[in-house]
Amino acid sequence: MMSLTPSTGEHSGSRVNSKGAVYVIALLSMAFFAPGAIPAPWVAADINTPGQAGSSTFDPANANWVVQGGGDDIWNTADKFRYVYISVSGDCVITARGTALTDSAGGTTNDAWSKAGVMIRDGTAGGAMYAFECITGGNGTAMQYRTTTGGGPGSPGQTGGGALHRWVRMIRTGNNFQGAYSDDGTTWTNQGAAVAITMPAAALVGLACCAHNDGTTAIATFDSLTVTNGTGGVIWPLPPPVVASPPTPGYNAITLSWTAVPNAVTYNILRGTVSGGPYTQIATVNAPTTTYIDNTASYPTTYFYVVTASAPTIGTSAFSNQVSQTPLQPPIAVNTSSLQTVEGGAPVAFNILFNAPIQSGQSVTLTIQSNVGTEGQVASSGKPAAPAVSAQTITLDPIVGPQAAGLTIPVLVYGIDDASVDGDQPYTVTVSYSATPAGVFTGFPNPTIAFTNVDNDVAGIAVSRTSGLITTEGGGQDSFSITLTTSPSSPLTLNFVSSNTAEGTVSPPSYQFTSANYNQPHVVTITGVDDTALDFNIPYQITITKAGGGPAEYAAVTPPNVSVTNLDDEVPPALDHVWGGGCGLTGLEAGLALLAASLFRRRRR
């Protein structure tokens, strides 16, 4: 590469160190976390495959660009470097402030001819035509160019050594290109004379960085990046809106307003809960609207907001100033978020709170509703009736103002016993309200309490008598009744079987319980059987079993058995028939005779 001055050319022995902090403000886009990808419509690419790959990031928190590039030079007949660019047609001006240029280790650049700055270029080919105003690692600022594709480079001027000129600019007017630099961004000095380059109207405009050493990279940072057209119209970036501070608080709402941005098509509203972000976009409104009501804000959280402006051909501005606000409490609230009732148990209370006053002449009507009346019901007084509907609603008499804020209305909720083994069931109780005139009592979510109704039912089979039942051989009967303790979720059939049908039979042999008859006693009758034998009183059982699997809640329930005794109706034989005598017997003799008859009968068996 040719030397720009006899004493400070790229291949001279002199080297001037320069330090700084390099930031590039390209007022950004939709990347909400820093640093991040470059914003649309910008494109980043390594030109002509440098030995070390480059990278590019943008930090929306402080609007800084970082461009890290390898490459052996932007010079000679072909270039290698990192380029971040947009496509611009016709006259334009690109301006940026570059405050530092370091090597990849983060210290001062090791090469005096590493370079970074603003460029207008005819495409991404290594030998493309270009005009480039740059800062360097040790040789001040310079303008460089290539007037023909694949041709040699040139330079109309260099400001070598001394302080680093932080602001750089490239101006295109037709086919004339003028580089300039400034210490303050206000007073500009042309970098030599304008250069004529016959470049197509559509060109790439952006930031370039080259290490001047293909084995390493240089890191440039810029801020205050702007691109305008020949008449001063904004190409990049849109300026950020200015948001009025503080925003206006409402009941669970915050209202934002901001200044209009010329050329903006939409405005993006971003919100965070920590000062400085991170932020999440919550809404987009179309220009010319410059206000937004955040109805998703919730007391008592403090929210932090920024707004950006966007246009399809320009991109998105940097963040506006941050503003913060805490919404007011909703006008009506409840004093709890969750409660528990018990089936058939005592009522549970909660309070309705008025955070806003009721004005003179204003009336507020409250409606309290359980969404599942078969689990929980609300009542203004007394216990509600047994469940017969899917929901239970009461409406209180209107409360007429004036009433100061802080009014409290108590409400009772009962857990309803449904006689089913259905586990603990969720339901909700919602407080809705209306006011005349509405005032602040409108446009807010209705307070809702999550309830759980605790199940108190246990599946069981209840038998009225399980012992002491008596039948007789002469057909004498006895009975027991049977019910279920809870309504079955599906029919349950029970079978009744006598353990000794020679002594007693059962009727009916089975019975099916359903949700309609589960608690109605079913009578089971046992009838004694006559066996014509002297066998005295015989015990037996009625076994109760479940037919099939039955409902799941009864799977572990074992029915009880019923104990029965069948009384013998046979008479022992007279002793004279046994021994041939007819004389009277004493009590002891009679007992012995009876025992002998029993033994005699058993031997015959």
C-alpha positions in Angstrom: 0.0 0.0 0.0 1.2 3.5 -0.8 2.3 5.7 2.1 -0.1 8.5 2.8 2.7 10.8 4.2 6.4 10.3 4.0 6.7 9.8 7.7 3.5 8.0 8.7 2.7 5.7 5.8 1.5 2.1 6.5 5.0 0.7 5.9 7.0 3.4 7.6 8.7 2.6 10.9 6.7 5.1 12.9 3.7 4.1 15.0 1.4 6.3 17.0 -0.7 4.5 19.7 -4.3 5.5 20.2 -6.7 4.6 22.9 -10.4 5.1 23.5 -13.6 3.4 24.1 -15.4 2.5 20.9 -19.1 2.7 20.8 -21.5 2.8 17.9 -25.0 4.1 18.4 -27.2 2.8 15.7 -30.4 3.5 17.6 -31.9 0.2 17.8 -34.3 -2.2 17.0 -36.1 -5.1 18.6 -33.2 -6.7 20.3 -34.2 -6.1 23.9 -31.2 -7.6 25.7 -27.7 -6.3 25.4 -25.6 -6.9 23.6 -27.3 -8.7 20.8 -27.7 -9.2 17.1 -27.6 -6.2 14.8 -31.0 -4.8 14.0 -32.9 -5.0 10.8 -32.4 -3.8 8.1 -28.6 -3.9 8.8 -26.6 -6.8 7.4 -23.1 -8.0 8.7 -20.6 -9.9 6.5 -16.9 -10.7 6.2 -15.7 -9.4 2.9 -13.4 -11.6 0.8 -12.9 -14.2 3.5 -10.5 -12.8 6.0 -8.1 -15.2 7.8 -10.0 -14.5 11.1 -13.7 -14.4 11.1 -15.3 -11.2 12.3 -18.4 -10.4 14.4 -20.9 -7.6 15.0 -23.2 -6.8 17.9 -25.5 -4.0 19.0 -26.3 -3.0 22.6 -29.7 -1.3 22.9 -29.0 -0.4 26.5 -26.4 2.2 25.5 -26.9 2.2 21.7 -23.4 1.0 21.0 -22.1 -0.9 17.9 -19.2 -3.2 18.2 -17.6 -4.4 14.9 -14.7 -6.9 15.1 -12.9 -7.5 11.8 -9.9 -9.5 10.5 -8.3 -9.1 7.1 -5.0 -7.9 5.8 -6.1 -4.5 4.5 -8.7 -2.2 2.9 -6.3 -1.2 0.1 -4.5 -2.7 -2.9 -6.7 -4.2 -5.6 -8.9 -6.2 -3.2 -9.9 -5.9 0.4 -10.5 -8.1 3.4 -12.5 -6.8 6.3 -15.8 -6.9 8.3 -18.7 -4.8 7.0 -22.0 -3.9 8.6 -24.2 -2.2 6.0 -27.6 -1.3 4.6 -28.6 -0.6 0.9 -29.1 3.1 0.0 -30.0 4.5 -3.4 -28.7 7.9 -4.5 -27.3 10.8 -2.5 -26.6 10.1 1.2 -24.6 11.0 4.3 -23.3 8.4 6.8 -21.9 9.7 10.1 -20.6 7.9 13.2 -18.4 8.5 16.2 -15.6 6.0 16.7 -13.9 6.4 20.0 -11.5 3.4 20.2 -9.9 0.8 18.1 -8.3 -2.1 19.9 -6.9 -5.6 19.1 -8.7 -8.8 19.9 -7.0 -9.0 23.3 -8.8 -5.8 24.3 -5.7 -3.5 24.5 -4.4 -0.9 22.2 -4.2 -2.1 18.6 -0.9 -3.6 17.7 -1.0 -2.3 14.1 -0.9 1.4 13.3 -2.8 0.8 10.0 -5.7 -1.2 11.5 -8.7 0.9 10.6 -12.4 1.4 11.1 -14.9 3.9 9.9 -17.8 4.8 7.5 -17.9 3.4 4.0 -20.0 3.6 0.8 -19.3 0.6 -1.4 -20.3 -0.9 -4.7 -21.2 -4.4 -3.4 -19.4 -7.1 -1.3 -16.8 -8.2 -3.8 -13.2 -7.9 -2.6 -12.3 -5.5 -5.5 -15.5 -3.4 -5.4 -15.3 0.4 -5.7 -15.6 2.3 -2.4 -15.1 5.5 -0.5 -14.0 5.2 3.1 -13.4 7.7 5.9 -11.6 6.0 8.8 -9.8 6.2 12.0 -6.6 4.2 12.3 -4.6 2.4 15.0 -1.8 4.9 14.9 -2.0 7.2 11.9 -5.0 9.4 12.7 -7.8 9.7 10.2 -7.7 9.2 6.4 -9.9 8.9 3.4 -9.3 6.0 1.0 -11.1 4.9 -2.2 -11.1 2.7 -5.3 -12.5 4.3 -8.4 -12.7 1.1 -10.6 -13.5 -2.5 -9.9 -10.3 -4.4 -9.1 -8.3 -1.2 -9.5 -5.7 0.3 -7.3 -6.5 2.4 -4.3 -6.0 6.1 -3.6 -6.2 8.7 -0.8 -6.9 12.4 -1.1 -5.6 13.1 2.4 -4.7 11.9 5.8 -4.5 13.7 9.2 -1.7 11.8 10.8 -0.6 11.3 14.4 -1.8 13.4 17.3 -5.3 13.1 18.8 -7.8 10.6 17.3 -10.5 12.4 15.4 -13.5 10.7 16.8 -16.3 11.6 14.3 -16.1 10.5 10.7 -18.4 11.1 7.8 -18.8 10.1 4.2 -20.9 12.3 1.9 -22.2 11.1 -1.6 -23.5 13.7 -4.0 -24.1 12.0 -7.3 -20.8 10.4 -8.2 -18.7 12.7 -5.9 -17.6 11.4 -2.5 -16.3 13.6 0.3 -14.8 12.3 3.5 -14.7 14.5 6.7 -13.8 14.3 10.3 -14.7 16.2 13.5 -13.6 16.4 17.1 -17.0 17.4 18.4 -19.6 16.3 15.8 -20.4 20.0 15.1 -17.4 21.5 13.3 -16.2 19.4 10.3 -13.0 19.3 8.3 -12.9 17.8 4.8 -10.4 15.0 4.4 -8.8 16.4 1.2 -10.8 17.0 -1.9 -13.9 15.2 -3.1 -13.2 12.1 -5.2 -15.2 11.2 -8.4 -16.3 7.6 -8.5 -18.8 6.3 -11.1 -20.7 4.1 -8.7 -24.2 2.8 -9.3 -27.0 4.6 -7.6 -27.8 1.6 -5.3 -24.8 1.2 -3.0 -24.0 -0.4 0.4 -23.5 2.2 3.2 -22.2 1.2 6.6 -19.4 0.5 9.1 -16.1 -1.2 8.3 -13.3 -2.7 10.4 -10.0 -4.2 9.3 -7.1 -5.6 11.5 -4.4 -5.0 8.8 -3.1 -8.4 10.0 -4.8 -11.5 8.6 -3.8 -13.5 11.6 -5.8 -11.5 14.2 -8.7 -9.1 14.5 -9.3 -5.5 15.5 -12.3 -4.3 17.5 -14.0 -1.0 16.7 -16.8 0.5 18.6 -19.1 3.3 17.4 -22.0 5.4 18.5 -24.1 8.2 17.1 -24.5 6.3 13.8 -26.8 8.1 11.4 -27.7 7.8 7.7 -29.6 10.5 5.8 -30.5 11.1 2.2 -29.5 14.0 0.0 -32.2 16.2 1.4 -31.5 15.3 5.1 -34.4 12.8 5.4 -33.8 10.0 7.9 -32.7 6.7 6.5 -31.3 5.4 9.8 -32.1 5.6 12.6 -35.4 7.0 13.6 -34.9 9.2 16.7 -36.4 7.7 19.8 -39.6 9.1 21.2 -39.6 11.2 24.4 -42.0 9.7 26.9 -43.8 12.1 29.3 -42.8 11.4 32.9 -44.3 10.3 35.1 -47.0 8.2 33.4 -50.6 8.6 34.7 -51.6 5.8 37.1 -55.0 4.3 37.1 -56.8 1.4 38.8 -54.7 -1.5 37.6 -53.7 0.6 34.6 -51.0 3.0 33.5 -51.3 5.6 30.7 -48.2 6.5 28.6 -47.8 9.4 26.2 -44.9 10.4 24.0 -43.7 12.8 21.3 -44.4 12.0 17.6 -41.4 10.8 15.6 -41.2 11.9 11.9 -41.4 9.0 9.5 -42.5 6.5 12.2 -45.1 4.0 11.2 -45.5 2.2 14.5 -44.5 2.7 18.1 -43.5 -0.3 20.3 -44.2 -0.2 24.0 -41.8 -2.2 26.2 -42.1 -3.0 29.9 -39.9 -4.4 32.7 -40.1 -4.7 36.4 -36.5 -3.7 37.0 -35.0 -0.3 36.3 -32.9 -0.5 33.2 -34.6 -3.7 31.9 -34.6 -6.2 30.6 -37.9 -5.2 28.8 -40.5 -7.2 27.1 -42.6 -5.7 24.3 -46.3 -5.6 25.4 -47.9 -3.7 22.6 -47.6 -1.9 19.2 -49.7 1.0 18.2 -49.9 2.6 14.8 -48.8 6.2 14.1 -50.1 8.9 14.5 -51.3 7.5 17.9 -48.9 8.6 20.7 -50.6 7.2 23.7 -51.2 3.8 25.2 -53.0 2.5 28.3 -51.4 -0.6 29.9 -54.4 -2.4 31.3 -52.3 -5.4 32.2 -50.5 -3.5 35.0 -51.4 -4.8 38.5 -51.1 -3.2 41.8 -48.7 -3.1 43.7 -46.0 -3.7 41.1 -43.9 -0.8 39.9 -43.4 -1.0 36.1 -40.6 0.5 34.0 -41.4 1.5 30.4 -39.5 2.5 27.2 -41.0 3.2 23.7 -39.3 2.8 20.3 -40.4 4.1 16.9 -40.3 1.9 13.8 -40.6 2.2 10.0 -40.3 -0.7 7.6 -37.5 0.8 5.4 -35.6 2.4 8.3 -35.8 0.0 11.2 -36.4 0.7 14.9 -35.2 3.5 17.0 -33.2 3.2 20.2 -35.1 3.2 23.5 -36.8 6.3 24.7 -36.1 7.7 28.1 -37.3 5.2 30.8 -40.3 6.1 32.8 -41.9 4.3 35.8 -45.2 4.1 37.6 -47.2 2.0 40.1 -50.9 1.5 39.3 -53.6 2.4 41.7 -55.4 -0.4 43.6 -58.5 -1.6 41.7 -61.6 0.1 43.0 -63.0 -3.2 44.4 -60.9 -6.1 45.6 -61.2 -9.1 47.9 -59.0 -9.8 50.9 -57.8 -13.3 49.8 -57.0 -15.2 46.7 -57.9 -18.7 47.9 -60.1 -20.4 50.5 -61.3 -23.9 51.5 -64.8 -25.1 52.4 -65.8 -28.5 53.7 -68.9 -30.4 52.5 -71.7 -29.7 54.9 -69.3 -27.8 57.2 -69.4 -24.3 58.7 -69.4 -21.3 56.3 -66.2 -19.6 55.3 -66.0 -15.8 55.2 -64.2 -13.3 53.0 -64.4 -9.5 52.7 -65.1 -7.3 49.7 -63.0 -4.1 49.9 -63.7 -0.7 48.4 -60.4 0.9 47.6 -62.2 3.8 45.9 -64.8 6.1 47.5 -68.4 6.1 46.4 -69.3 9.6 45.4 -72.4 11.4 46.5 -75.3 10.3 44.3 -73.4 7.3 43.0 -74.6 3.7 43.7 -72.7 0.5 43.4 -74.3 -2.9 43.0 -72.4 -6.1 43.9 -73.1 -9.6 42.5 -71.4 -12.6 44.0 -71.5 -15.9 42.1 -70.2 -19.4 42.7 -69.5 -21.1 39.4 -70.4 -24.5 40.7 -73.4 -24.4 43.0 -73.2 -28.1 43.8 -69.9 -27.5 45.5 -70.1 -24.1 47.0 -72.8 -21.5 47.5 -72.9 -17.9 48.6 -75.5 -16.4 50.8 -76.3 -12.9 52.2 -77.8 -14.5 55.3 -78.5 -18.0 56.5 -77.5 -21.3 54.9 -78.5 -21.8 51.3 -80.8 -24.5 50.2 -79.5 -28.0 49.1 -77.8 -27.9 45.7 -80.1 -28.0 42.8 -78.4 -25.7 40.3 -74.9 -25.5 38.7 -74.3 -22.0 40.2 -75.5 -19.8 43.0 -75.7 -16.1 42.7 -76.8 -13.3 45.0 -77.0 -9.6 44.3 -76.7 -7.2 47.2 -78.8 -4.0 47.5 -77.0 -1.0 46.0 -74.6 0.8 48.2 -75.3 4.5 47.8 -72.7 7.3 48.3 -71.1 9.2 49.7 -69.0 6.4 51.2 -65.3 6.9 52.0 -62.7 4.4 50.6 -62.2 1.5 53.0 -65.7 0.2 53.1 -65.8 -3.6 53.8 -68.6 -6.0 52.9 -68.5 -9.5 54.4 -69.6 -12.6 52.4 -70.3 -16.2 53.6 -69.6 -19.2 51.4 -70.9 -22.7 52.3 -69.4 -26.0 51.1 -72.2 -28.2 49.7 -72.4 -31.9 50.6 -73.0 -33.8 47.4 -73.1 -37.4 48.9 -70.6 -38.5 46.3 -67.0 -39.7 46.7 -65.6 -37.2 44.2 -62.5 -36.0 46.0 -61.7 -32.3 46.8 -63.4 -30.2 44.1 -62.3 -26.7 42.9 -64.7 -23.9 42.2 -64.5 -20.1 42.1 -66.5 -17.2 43.6 -66.5 -14.0 41.6 -67.4 -10.5 42.6 -68.8 -8.4 39.8 -70.0 -4.9 40.2 -71.6 -2.0 38.4 -72.0 1.6 39.3 -74.4 4.5 38.4 -72.8 6.7 37.3 -69.8 4.4 36.5 -67.0 6.7 37.5 -63.9 4.5 38.3 -66.1 1.4 38.9 -65.7 0.1 35.3 -63.2 -1.5 33.0 -61.4 -3.6 35.6 -61.2 -7.4 36.1 -63.7 -8.8 38.5 -62.1 -10.1 41.7 -62.2 -13.9 41.9 -61.4 -16.2 44.7 -60.3 -19.8 44.1 -62.1 -22.2 46.4 -61.6 -25.9 47.2 -64.6 -27.9 48.6 -63.1 -30.7 50.8 -64.9 -34.1 50.3 -66.3 -35.6 53.4 -67.8 -38.8 51.9 -66.5 -42.3 52.4 -67.9 -45.2 50.4 -69.5 -47.9 52.5 -72.2 -50.6 52.6 -74.5 -50.3 55.7 -76.5 -53.3 56.9 -79.1 -52.8 59.5 -78.5 -56.2 61.2 -75.5 -58.5 60.8 -76.3 -60.9 63.7 -79.1 -62.3 65.8 -81.4 -63.1 62.9 -83.7 -66.1 63.5 -85.6 -68.3 61.0 -87.6 -71.5 61.8 -88.0 -74.7 60.0 -91.6 -74.1 59.7 -90.9 -71.3 57.2 -90.3 -68.6 59.7 -88.7 -65.5 58.2 -86.4 -62.7 59.3 -84.9 -59.8 57.4 -82.3 -57.1 57.3 -82.0 -53.9 55.2 -79.1 -52.6 53.3 -78.0 -49.1 51.9 -75.0 -47.4 50.5 -73.4 -44.6 52.4 -72.6 -42.5 49.3 -74.1 -42.2 45.8 -72.2 -44.6 43.5 -70.7 -43.1 40.3 -72.0 -46.1 38.4 -74.5 -48.8 39.4 -73.4 -51.3 42.1 -75.0 -54.8 42.2 -74.9 -56.8 45.4 -75.5 -60.6 45.5 -77.0 -62.4 48.5 -76.1 -66.0 49.0 -77.1 -68.4 51.8 -74.2 -70.5 53.1 -76.7 -73.4 53.8 -79.7 -73.6 51.6 -80.9 -76.6 53.6 -81.5 -74.3 56.5 -82.4 -71.0 54.9 -83.0 -69.2 51.6 -82.6 -65.6 50.7 -84.8 -63.3 48.6 -84.1 -61.5 46.3 -80.8 -63.0 45.3 -79.4 -59.6 44.2 -80.1 -55.9 44.1 -78.7 -53.0 42.1 -78.0 -49.7 43.7 -77.8 -46.5 41.7 -77.5 -42.8 42.4 -81.3 -42.6 42.6 -81.8 -45.3 45.3 -78.5 -45.7 47.1 -79.8 -44.3 50.4 -83.2 -46.1 50.2 -83.2 -49.2 52.5 -83.5 -52.4 50.5 -85.0 -55.3 52.5 -83.5 -58.8 52.2 -85.7 -61.6 53.5 -84.4 -65.0 54.8 -86.8 -68.0 55.0 -86.1 -71.0 57.2 -86.2 -74.5 55.5 -87.7 -77.6 57.2 -85.4 -80.7 56.9 -87.7 -83.2 58.8 -84.8 -84.2 60.9 -84.1 -83.7 64.6 -81.0 -81.6 64.2 -81.7 -78.8 66.7 -80.8 -75.2 66.0 -78.4 -74.7 63.0 -76.4 -71.5 62.4 -75.7 -70.3 58.9 -74.7 -67.0 57.0 -75.9 -64.8 54.3 -72.8 -63.8 52.3 -73.0 -60.4 50.5 -70.7 -60.0 47.5 -70.2 -57.3 44.8 -71.1 -58.3 41.2 -68.3 -57.3 38.8 -65.9 -54.5 39.6 -68.5 -51.9 40.4 -67.7 -48.2 40.7 -64.1 -47.3 41.5 -64.9 -45.7 44.9 -66.3 -49.1 46.1 -63.5 -51.2 44.9 -61.9 -51.5 48.4 -65.2 -51.8 50.3 -66.0 -55.4 51.6 -69.6 -56.0 52.4 -70.3 -57.6 55.9 -71.9 -61.0 56.2 -75.1 -61.6 58.1 -75.4 -64.3 60.8 -78.7 -66.4 61.0 -79.9 -69.3 63.2 -82.5 -71.7 61.9 -84.6 -73.1 64.8 -85.4 -76.9 64.7 -89.1 -77.8 64.9 -88.6 -81.6 65.4 -89.6 -83.2 68.8 -87.4 -85.8 70.4 -88.9 -89.4 70.6 -90.6 -90.7 73.8 -88.4 -93.0 76.0 -90.9 -95.8 76.0 -90.4 -96.1 72.3 -86.7 -96.3 72.9 -86.6 -98.6 76.0 -90.0 -100.2 76.0 -91.1 -98.7 79.3 -93.8 -96.2 80.1 -92.9 -95.1 83.6 -92.4 -91.6 84.5 -88.9 -90.1 84.4 -87.1 -87.6 86.6 -85.6 -84.5 85.0 -82.2 -86.1 84.9 -83.6 -89.2 83.3 -85.4 -87.2 80.7 -82.1 -85.4 79.9 -80.2 -88.6 79.6 -82.9 -90.0 77.4 -82.8 -87.0 75.1 -79.0 -87.4 74.8 -79.3 -91.0 74.0 -81.8 -90.3 71.3 -79.4 -87.7 69.8 -76.5 -90.2 69.8 -78.8 -92.9 68.3 -79.7 -90.6 65.5 -76.2 -89.6 64.7 -75.1 -93.3 64.6 -77.8 -94.0 62.0 -76.4 -91.2 59.8 
